[in-house]
Amino acid sequence: MVIGSKTKKDAAETMESLYNKMSQKYIISEGKDTNGNKYYFGGVGPVEEYATGFRIMLMKSPKGILNGNQPYQTVLGYGPYDFIKEEF
């Protein structure tokens, strides 16, 4: 799932909102990427017992390629799995 935002601040707020929602259901850990940006990962992958089930992160696409004039994206990524059932 990708949610576009016009600013990095808006994307970070969306990421925190997703974190708050998902943390009601799953144990979530926090990490930092090589650029120092925060991301979250949690749940248990259905394929490998020791793999996490999902990750929540921020991305910036060049010139807003993915979402028109919304160059920042909050990404909720699963998998790769054949099927996900999640309720928001």
Secondary structure, 3 states (H helix, E strand, C coil): CEEEECCHHHHHHHHHHHHHHHCCCCCEEEEECCCCCEEEEECCCCCCCCCCCEEEEEEECHHHCCCCCCCEEEEEEECCCCCCCCCC
